[in-house]
Amino acid sequence: MDKVKNGINGKVTTASLLVALGIIYGDIGTSPLYALKAVIGNREITEQLVYGGVSCIFWTLVFQTSIKYIWLTLKADNHGEGGVFSLYSLVKRYGKKLVIPTILGATTLLADGIITPPISVASAIEGLNMVKGLETIIVPGNTLTVGIVIAILSVLFFFQRFGTQVIGKAFGPIMTVWFSMLLIIGIGNVALHVEILKALSPHYAIDLLINYPQGFWLLGAVFLCTTGAEALYSDLGHCGIKNIRISWSFVKVSLVACYLGQASWLMHQSGNLLDGRNPFFEIVPHWFLIPSIIIATLATIIASQALISGSFTLINEAINLNFWPRVSVKQPTEAKGQIYIPSVNTILWFGCVLMILYFKESGHMEAAYGFSITVTMLMTTLLMCYFLLYRLHWNKIYVVAFAIVFGTIELSFFIANVAKIKERWMFLFFELFIFMVMYIWYYARKINNRYTKFEQLGKHSNQLKELSEDDAISKFATHLIYLTKADKRDEIEEKIIKSIFSKKPKRADVYWFLHLNRTNEPYTLSYDVTELLDDKVIKVNINVGFRIQPKTELYFKKIVIELVQNKELNLHIRPDGSTKYNAEPDFKFVVIEKFLSVENEFTLRDGLLLNAYFKLKQLGVSDEKAFGLDKSDVVIEDTPLLYQPINNIELTRNK
């Protein structure tokens, strides 16, 4: 969907508030379908459990969502963008060790996302078993129910390739209806047991955690009410702070009213067990049951869509910040910031289907959900401490207080959620895979860069001029362009110089050296030009924001046109006379594909990282596709990378 202009300073309008409701609150907004139900579980319904449970939920929303995310974390905007990678971009200069918390935060946010669509959609569909005539057909966990959930999710993932620009316009109105429904049915049931309002006192939460048998471990279920808070921060760029904060007032009141309404109904069931009943659908008037299930299903689909889009954004940022191998990234519509990553879409779909096939019903998924998000929140708290200290210049005492308060809350949630590992052990393999990919890609590139040799481009200028004017050598291209990692204007990689002069020298009229600089800002797009030799050797730096998918060839050709129009560059006439028939400049991009030479000798860690890095590189897209180059204008060169040659070879000649 289109972003509200000016990001953080986005104007507050009815339309922008609808956008916020439609995009931001899908995950946290559908938690009433299962959060309080998970707290009660199969325990006897008592006043201590009900009052304590709803009190814990209320104060979790106050501290975690309202104070930490809505008030504090949203301040950490990177030119209007949010999320763990945006936060990392803001603070990475202040701590080299922040890479690991960032990788952990991104990994766990992405991993737990696989269970959000199944648990949300399943919770809504299972409400059909309360409809007369369907109670024996729609049974939680049976083949039909599982099939319906898989079908809905499959259709949702299939339509990702077409973008959400059209249906996205309906998200806001649908979520407005959803939250209005929560508010109305909640207030209606609170009126039946007004005493439930006492549960808002923190006394009941403390009593539950301390005095209820194994009460502390109920925090694992309580945490489900705020799992969408991290996604809320990640979606900051879609709406801006003002719209999120204002709309949160309505959302929070609706959520609290619904939880209180469910608690009110539960107090009328005192002494009984839930026996599979869902308090959410129990408080819905019977005549409105089917419409409420339809609305709930639409809300869960929107929640799932927001999570899928967030996953695409997360991986795209990871690619551009060198945390993930380059994969195919497409833009299905003209809407700014809307992307589609086929490989991620397939992985998420496969993971969601496996989740519903393995757990079968929402009740089982509740027991496994939430563990990873606690890790994400802990990592965000750590990164926020650096942001508050170094970017907002808070007093150290206040930063320590922030760390203690939210560190204690989230560590408690984490410990309570550790018990869920036995229910989600297979999840750990998926999380380990994501973590290792990010770890390998980031640190192997660091090693790669450490061994990359640079030379002064200026000392080769005369030699390049001589080669360019040497008619004895056939011309390779009019304009020869190399992509370079050298961010300094007067430097170039040694391997590029070797590519030009070694074996068969590459003669050209103009030698271009193009550096793509990934900025810490999300949507930067600018360039600067340095002519080391007039009209002959030119270095270009293009600054590209970390949320932009680069189209290098398009940028380069536009730069050339501007230089010609400003009379800073002459377009050379080809000597064979072909310019008469085709005035377009002859561009040739050289992409150097590296492979690991067998002549290297590494430490164990470096060897493992580099070998894994090149294996991953083979699975990703080629450099020409990643940088947006046309095949017809590209020459691929394979170059062995020799980091540490083996020197201690002892050969004995036989006499």
C-alpha positions in Angstrom: 0.0 0.0 0.0 1.1 3.6 -0.5 3.0 5.1 2.3 1.7 8.2 3.9 3.9 11.0 2.7 6.6 12.5 5.0 6.7 9.3 7.1 7.1 10.4 10.7 5.5 13.7 10.1 2.6 12.2 8.1 -0.6 14.2 8.4 -3.4 12.8 10.5 -6.5 12.3 8.3 -9.4 9.9 8.3 -7.7 8.0 5.5 -4.4 7.8 7.2 -6.0 6.6 10.4 -7.8 3.9 8.4 -4.5 2.9 6.8 -3.0 2.5 10.3 -5.9 0.4 11.5 -5.7 -1.8 8.4 -1.9 -2.4 8.4 -0.5 -1.9 11.9 -2.9 -3.7 14.3 -3.7 -7.0 12.5 -1.6 -9.2 14.7 -2.2 -7.7 18.1 -5.8 -6.9 17.1 -6.8 -10.6 16.6 -5.2 -11.8 19.9 -8.6 -11.7 21.7 -9.5 -14.8 19.6 -7.1 -16.9 21.6 -5.1 -15.0 24.4 -7.5 -15.2 27.4 -8.6 -18.7 26.3 -5.0 -19.8 26.5 -4.7 -18.3 30.0 -7.7 -20.3 31.3 -6.7 -23.4 29.4 -8.1 -26.6 31.0 -8.0 -25.1 34.5 -11.0 -24.7 36.8 -12.6 -21.3 36.3 -12.1 -19.3 39.5 -12.2 -15.6 40.4 -8.4 -15.6 41.1 -7.6 -17.0 37.7 -10.0 -14.9 35.7 -9.4 -11.6 37.5 -5.6 -12.2 37.6 -5.5 -13.3 33.9 -7.3 -10.2 32.6 -5.3 -8.0 34.9 -2.0 -9.4 33.6 -3.2 -8.9 30.0 -4.2 -5.3 30.7 -0.9 -4.3 32.3 1.1 -6.1 29.6 -0.7 -4.0 27.1 0.1 -0.9 29.2 3.8 -1.6 29.7 4.8 -3.5 26.6 2.6 -2.0 23.9 1.7 1.5 25.2 4.9 2.5 27.0 7.7 0.6 25.3 6.5 0.5 21.7 3.9 3.3 21.2 5.7 5.9 23.4 9.4 5.0 23.3 10.4 2.6 20.5 8.5 4.5 17.8 10.9 7.4 18.5 13.6 5.3 16.9 12.5 6.0 13.4 15.0 6.0 10.6 13.6 8.7 8.3 10.2 7.4 9.1 11.0 3.7 8.9 11.0 1.2 11.8 12.0 -2.4 12.5 15.0 -4.1 13.9 17.2 -3.4 10.9 16.3 0.2 10.8 17.1 0.5 14.5 20.4 -1.3 13.9 21.3 1.2 11.2 20.8 4.0 13.7 23.0 2.5 16.4 25.6 0.2 14.7 28.3 2.8 14.9 28.1 2.7 18.7 28.8 -1.0 19.2 30.4 -3.6 17.0 28.8 -6.4 19.0 25.3 -5.3 18.1 25.3 -7.5 15.0 24.4 -10.6 17.0 21.4 -9.1 18.8 20.2 -7.7 15.4 20.5 -11.1 13.7 18.7 -12.8 16.7 16.0 -10.2 16.6 15.4 -10.6 12.9 15.6 -14.4 13.0 13.1 -14.8 15.8 10.7 -12.3 14.4 10.7 -14.0 11.0 10.5 -17.5 12.5 7.5 -17.0 14.8 5.8 -15.3 11.9 5.2 -18.8 10.4 2.8 -19.6 13.3 0.8 -16.4 13.3 -1.3 -16.9 10.2 -2.3 -20.6 11.1 -3.2 -19.7 14.7 -5.2 -16.6 13.7 -7.1 -18.2 10.8 -7.7 -21.5 12.7 -9.1 -19.6 15.7 -11.6 -17.8 13.5 -12.7 -20.9 11.5 -13.1 -23.0 14.6 -15.8 -20.6 15.7 -18.1 -22.3 13.1 -18.4 -25.3 15.5 -20.8 -23.1 17.6 -23.2 -22.7 14.7 -26.1 -25.1 15.0 -25.8 -27.9 12.5 -22.0 -27.4 12.0 -20.9 -28.5 15.5 -20.2 -32.1 14.3 -18.7 -31.0 11.0 -16.3 -28.2 12.0 -14.4 -29.8 14.8 -11.0 -28.3 15.9 -8.3 -30.5 14.4 -10.4 -32.6 12.1 -9.6 -32.9 8.4 -12.2 -30.5 7.1 -11.2 -27.7 9.5 -7.5 -28.2 8.7 -8.3 -28.2 5.0 -10.3 -25.0 5.2 -7.4 -23.2 7.0 -4.8 -24.5 4.5 -7.0 -23.4 1.6 -7.4 -19.9 2.9 -3.7 -19.5 3.6 -2.8 -21.0 0.2 -5.0 -18.5 -1.6 -3.5 -15.7 0.4 0.0 -16.7 -0.4 -0.8 -17.2 -4.1 -2.2 -13.7 -4.5 1.0 -12.1 -3.1 2.6 -12.0 -6.6 -0.1 -9.6 -7.7 0.4 -7.1 -4.9 -2.2 -5.9 -2.4 -2.8 -2.4 -3.7 -6.4 -3.1 -4.7 -7.6 -5.2 -1.8 -5.5 -3.2 0.6 -7.9 -0.3 0.3 -10.5 -2.5 2.1 -8.1 -3.4 5.0 -8.8 -0.2 7.0 -12.7 -0.4 6.8 -12.7 -4.1 7.7 -10.4 -3.6 10.7 -12.5 -0.6 11.8 -15.6 -2.9 11.8 -13.5 -5.6 13.7 -12.4 -3.3 16.5 -15.9 -1.7 16.7 -17.3 -5.2 17.1 -14.8 -6.0 19.9 -15.8 -2.8 21.7 -19.5 -3.3 21.4 -19.7 -7.0 22.4 -17.1 -6.3 25.1 -19.1 -3.5 26.7 -22.3 -5.4 26.4 -20.9 -8.3 28.4 -19.1 -6.1 31.0 -22.5 -4.7 31.8 -23.6 -8.2 32.9 -20.8 -8.3 35.6 -19.6 -4.8 36.2 -17.4 -6.0 39.1 -15.0 -7.2 36.5 -13.7 -3.7 36.2 -11.8 -4.3 39.5 -9.5 -6.6 37.5 -7.8 -3.6 36.1 -6.0 -3.2 39.4 -2.5 -4.6 39.4 -3.2 -6.3 42.7 -5.0 -9.2 40.9 -2.1 -9.7 38.5 0.4 -9.9 41.3 -1.8 -12.2 43.3 -2.1 -14.6 40.3 1.6 -14.7 39.6 2.6 -15.2 43.3 -0.2 -17.1 44.9 -1.9 -19.1 42.2 -0.4 -22.6 41.8 2.3 -22.3 39.1 0.9 -18.9 38.3 4.2 -17.5 37.0 4.1 -19.9 34.1 0.8 -18.4 33.0 2.8 -15.5 31.6 3.5 -17.7 28.6 -0.2 -17.5 27.7 -0.6 -13.8 28.8 2.2 -12.9 26.4 0.0 -13.8 23.5 -1.9 -10.5 24.0 1.1 -8.4 22.9 2.9 -10.5 20.3 2.0 -8.0 17.5 3.8 -5.1 19.2 7.1 -5.8 17.4 5.3 -6.0 14.1 3.7 -2.6 15.0 7.2 -1.0 15.1 8.3 -2.7 11.9 5.3 -1.2 10.0 6.1 2.3 11.2 7.0 3.5 7.7 3.5 2.8 6.4 1.7 5.3 8.5 3.9 7.6 10.7 4.0 8.0 14.5 1.1 10.3 14.9 -1.4 8.1 13.1 -0.2 5.0 15.0 -0.4 6.7 18.4 -3.9 8.2 17.8 -5.4 5.0 16.4 -3.9 3.0 19.2 -6.2 4.8 21.7 -9.2 3.3 19.9 -7.6 -0.1 19.4 -6.5 -0.4 23.1 -9.9 0.5 24.4 -11.5 -2.0 22.1 -9.1 -4.8 23.1 -9.5 -4.1 26.8 -13.3 -4.0 26.5 -13.2 -7.4 24.7 -11.0 -9.0 27.3 -13.1 -7.7 30.1 -16.2 -8.9 28.3 -14.8 -12.4 28.0 -13.8 -12.3 31.7 -17.3 -11.3 32.6 -18.7 -14.3 30.8 -16.1 -16.5 32.4 -17.3 -15.4 35.9 -20.7 -16.8 35.1 -19.0 -20.2 34.4 -17.3 -20.3 37.8 -16.3 -23.7 39.0 -16.5 -25.2 35.5 -13.9 -26.0 32.7 -13.9 -24.4 29.3 -14.1 -27.9 27.6 -12.9 -26.5 24.3 -15.2 -23.5 24.3 -13.8 -20.1 23.1 -14.8 -17.2 25.4 -14.5 -14.9 22.4 -17.3 -16.5 20.4 -19.3 -17.3 23.6 -19.8 -13.5 24.3 -21.1 -12.9 20.7 -24.9 -12.8 20.5 -26.1 -16.0 18.8 -27.9 -14.2 16.0 -24.6 -12.4 15.2 -22.4 -15.5 15.3 -22.0 -16.2 11.6 -21.3 -12.5 10.7 -18.8 -12.3 13.6 -17.0 -15.4 12.3 -16.8 -13.9 8.8 -15.5 -10.6 10.2 -13.0 -12.5 12.4 -11.8 -14.5 9.4 -11.3 -11.4 7.3 -9.4 -9.8 10.2 -7.1 -12.8 10.6 -6.4 -12.8 6.9 -5.5 -9.1 7.1 -3.3 -9.9 10.1 -1.6 -12.6 8.1 -1.1 -10.3 5.1 0.6 -7.7 7.3 2.9 -10.3 8.6 3.8 -11.6 5.1 4.4 -8.1 3.8 6.6 -7.4 6.9 8.6 -10.6 6.2 9.3 -9.4 2.6 10.4 -6.0 3.9 12.6 -7.7 6.6 14.4 -9.9 4.1 14.8 -7.1 1.6 16.4 -5.0 4.3 18.6 -7.9 5.3 19.8 -8.3 1.6 20.6 -4.6 1.3 22.4 -4.5 4.6 24.4 -7.7 3.7 22.7 -10.0 6.2 21.1 -12.3 3.6 22.1 -13.8 0.1 20.7 -11.9 -2.8 17.4 -13.4 -4.0 14.9 -12.3 -6.6 12.9 -9.3 -5.4 10.0 -8.0 -7.5 7.7 -5.0 -7.3 4.2 -6.2 -8.2 2.6 -2.7 -8.3 3.7 0.9 -8.5 3.0 1.4 -4.8 6.2 2.7 -3.1 7.7 0.2 -0.8 5.5 -2.8 -1.9 7.7 -5.8 -2.8 7.3 -9.5 -3.4 10.0 -12.1 -2.8 9.0 -15.4 -4.4 11.4 -17.6 -2.4 10.3 -16.1 1.0 6.7 -16.4 -0.1 7.2 -20.1 -0.8 9.1 -20.7 2.5 6.4 -19.0 4.5 3.6 -20.9 2.8 5.3 -24.2 3.3 6.0 -23.4 7.0 2.4 -22.3 7.6 1.0 -25.5 6.0 3.4 -27.6 8.1 2.3 -25.8 11.3 -1.4 -26.4 10.7 -0.7 -30.1 9.7 1.4 -30.7 12.8 -0.6 -28.8 15.4 -4.0 -29.3 13.7 -5.9 -26.8 16.0 -5.4 -23.4 17.5 -5.4 -24.7 21.1 -2.2 -26.7 20.3 -0.6 -23.8 18.6 -1.2 -21.6 21.6 1.1 -23.8 23.6 3.9 -23.2 21.1 3.4 -19.6 20.2 5.3 -16.6 21.6 8.7 -17.9 22.5 10.6 -16.4 19.6 8.9 -13.0 19.9 10.1 -12.7 23.5 13.7 -13.0 22.1 12.9 -10.3 19.5 11.6 -7.9 22.2 14.7 -8.5 24.4 17.0 -7.7 21.4 15.0 -4.6 20.6 15.3 -3.5 24.3 19.1 -3.9 24.0 19.3 -1.9 20.8 16.9 0.8 22.2 19.3 1.3 25.2 22.0 2.4 22.7 19.5 4.5 20.8 18.3 6.3 24.0 21.8 6.8 25.2 23.6 7.9 22.0 20.9 9.3 19.8 18.4 10.8 22.2 21.2 11.5 24.8 19.2 10.3 27.8 20.8 10.4 31.2 22.5 7.0 31.9 20.3 6.6 35.0 17.1 6.7 32.9 18.6 4.3 30.3 19.5 1.9 33.1 15.9 2.2 34.5 14.5 1.5 31.1 16.7 -1.6 30.7 15.8 -2.9 34.2 12.1 -2.4 33.9 11.6 -3.8 30.4 14.4 -6.3 30.7 12.8 -7.8 33.8 9.3 -7.9 32.2 10.6 -9.5 28.9 13.0 -11.9 30.7 10.0 -13.1 32.8 8.0 -13.7 29.6 11.0 -15.4 28.1 11.4 -17.8 31.1 7.7 -18.5 31.1 7.8 -19.2 27.4 10.9 -21.6 27.7 8.4 -24.2 28.8 7.0 -24.1 25.2 10.2 -25.4 23.7 9.0 -29.0 24.1 6.0 -28.1 22.0 8.0 -26.4 19.3 11.3 -28.2 19.2 11.0 -28.6 15.4 10.8 -24.8 15.2 14.4 -24.5 16.6 15.8 -26.0 13.4 14.1 -23.4 11.3 15.3 -20.6 13.6 18.8 -22.0 13.6 18.8 -22.1 9.8 17.8 -18.5 9.5 20.3 -17.4 12.1 23.2 -19.3 10.5 22.4 -17.9 7.0 22.5 -14.4 8.4 25.6 -15.0 10.5 27.5 -16.7 7.7 26.6 -14.1 5.1 27.5 -11.2 7.3 30.8 -12.4 8.7 32.0 -14.2 5.6 31.6 -10.9 3.7 33.6 -9.2 6.5 36.4 -11.8 5.9 36.0 -11.3 2.1 36.4 -7.6 2.5 39.4 -8.0 4.8 41.3 -9.8 2.1 40.2 -7.6 -0.8 43.2 -5.5 -2.0 42.8 -2.0 -3.2 45.0 0.1 -5.4 45.2 3.8 -6.2 43.3 4.3 -9.4 45.3 7.4 -10.2 48.6 5.5 -10.8 46.9 3.5 -13.5 45.3 6.5 -15.3 48.1 7.0 -17.8 48.3 3.3 -18.6 44.5 3.2 -19.1 44.8 6.2 -21.5 47.6 4.5 -23.4 45.5 1.3 -23.7 42.5 3.3 -24.9 44.4 4.8 -27.7 46.3 1.7 -28.8 44.7 0.9 -32.2 46.7 -2.4 -32.4 44.2 -3.9 -29.9 40.7 -4.4 -30.9 38.1 -2.4 -29.0 36.2 -4.3 -26.3 33.6 -1.6 -25.8 33.0 2.2 -26.1 32.1 2.5 -22.5 33.4 -0.2 -20.2 31.9 -0.3 -16.7 33.1 -2.1 -13.6 31.1 -2.5 -10.4 33.5 -1.8 -7.5 33.3 -2.1 -3.7 35.8 0.7 -3.3 34.0 3.5 -1.5 36.9 5.9 -1.8 37.0 8.0 -4.9 40.6 7.3 -5.8 40.7 3.6 -5.1 39.9 0.4 -7.1 40.2 -3.3 -6.4 43.4 -5.0 -7.6 41.3 -7.7 -9.4 39.6 -5.1 -11.6 43.0 -3.7 -12.7 44.1 -7.3 -13.5 40.8 -7.9 -15.4 41.6 -4.9 -17.7 45.3 -5.5 -18.4 45.8 -9.3 -17.9 45.7 -11.9 -20.7 43.7 -10.0 -23.4 43.6 -6.3 -22.5 40.2 -4.7 -22.6 40.4 -1.5 -24.7 37.6 1.1 -24.3 37.1 4.8 -25.0 35.9 5.4 -21.4 36.6 3.4 -18.3 33.9 3.7 -15.7 34.2 2.5 -12.1 30.8 2.3 -10.4 30.3 2.0 -6.7 26.9 1.3 -5.1 26.8 2.7 -1.6 24.1 1.3 0.7 23.1 4.1 3.0 21.6 3.9 6.5 18.7 5.9 5.3 15.8 3.9 3.8 15.0 5.8 0.5 18.2 7.7 -0.4 18.9 7.9 -4.2 21.8 10.3 -5.2 25.2 10.2 -6.9 28.5 12.0 -7.3 31.1 11.8 -10.1 34.8 12.1 -10.1 36.8 12.4 -13.4 40.3 11.1 -12.7 41.2 11.5 -16.4 39.1 13.9 -18.4 36.6 12.0 -20.6 38.6 8.8 -20.1 38.6 7.4 -16.4 35.5 8.2 -14.3 34.5 7.0 -10.9 30.8 7.2 -9.9 29.3 6.7 -6.5 25.6 5.9 -6.3 24.0 6.2 -2.9 21.0 3.9 -2.5 18.8 3.5 0.6 18.5 0.1 2.2 14.9 -0.3 1.3 15.4 0.4 -2.4 15.8 -2.5 -4.9 18.7 -1.2 -7.0 18.4 -0.8 -10.8 22.0 0.0 -11.5 22.0 0.0 -15.3 19.0 2.4 -15.3 20.7 4.7 -12.8 24.0 4.6 -14.7 22.4 5.5 -18.1 20.5 8.4 -16.6 23.8 9.7 -15.1 25.5 9.5 -18.5 22.6 11.4 -20.1 22.8 14.1 -17.4 26.6 14.4 -17.9 26.2 14.8 -21.6 23.5 17.4 -21.2 25.7 19.3 -18.8 28.6 19.0 -21.4 30.7 17.2 -18.8 31.0 14.2 -21.1 31.4 13.5 -24.8 29.6 10.5 -26.3 32.3 8.8 -28.5 31.6 8.1 -32.1 32.4 4.5 -32.9 35.1 4.2 -35.6 33.3 1.4 -37.5 30.7 3.9 -38.6 27.8 2.1 -36.7 27.0 5.3 -34.8 25.3 6.5 -38.0 22.7 3.8 -37.7 22.5 3.6 -33.9 23.3 6.7 -31.8 22.9 4.8 -28.5 26.2 4.5 -26.6 27.9 1.2 -26.5 27.8 0.1 -22.8 29.5 -3.0 -21.5 29.3 -4.0 -17.9 31.9 -6.5 -16.5 30.7 -8.5 -13.6 33.5 -10.5 -11.8 32.1 -13.7 -10.4 34.4 -14.9 -7.6 35.0 -18.5 -6.6 37.2 -19.8 -3.8 40.6 -20.9 -5.0 42.0 -24.3 -3.8 45.3 -22.6 -3.1 44.0 -21.1 0.1 44.9 -22.0 3.7 42.5 -20.7 6.3 41.9 -21.0 10.0 39.0 -23.4 10.8 36.4 -20.6 11.4 37.4 -18.6 8.3 37.4 -21.7 6.1 34.0 -22.9 7.3 32.5 -19.4 6.9 33.9 -18.8 3.4 33.0 -22.2 2.1 29.4 -21.9 3.4 29.3 -18.4 2.0 30.1 -19.5 -1.5 27.6 -22.4 -1.3 24.9 -19.9 -0.3 26.0 -17.6 -3.1 25.2 -20.3 -5.6 21.7 -20.6 -4.3 21.0 -16.8 -4.6 20.6 -14.8 -7.8 23.5 -13.7 -9.9 25.2 -10.3 -9.4 23.8 -9.1 -12.8 20.2 -9.7 -11.6 20.8 -8.4 -8.1 22.2 -5.1 -9.4 19.6 -4.8 -12.2 21.8 -5.3 -15.3 20.5 -6.4 -18.7 22.1 -9.6 -19.9 22.9 -8.2 -23.3 25.1 -5.6 -21.8 27.0 -7.8 -19.3 30.2 -9.9 -19.6 30.7 -12.4 -16.8 34.3 -13.1 -15.7 35.2 -15.9 -13.3 38.0 -15.0 -10.9 39.6 -17.2 -8.3 39.9 -15.6 -4.8 43.2 -16.2 -3.2 43.2 -15.0 0.3 46.0 -16.9 2.1 48.1 -19.0 -0.3 49.6 -22.2 1.0 53.3 -21.5 1.5 54.6 -24.5 3.4 54.5 -27.0 0.6 57.4 -29.5 0.7 58.0 -31.3 -2.6 60.8 -33.8 -3.0 62.2 -34.6 -6.4 62.9 -38.3 -7.0 66.4 -39.1 -8.3 
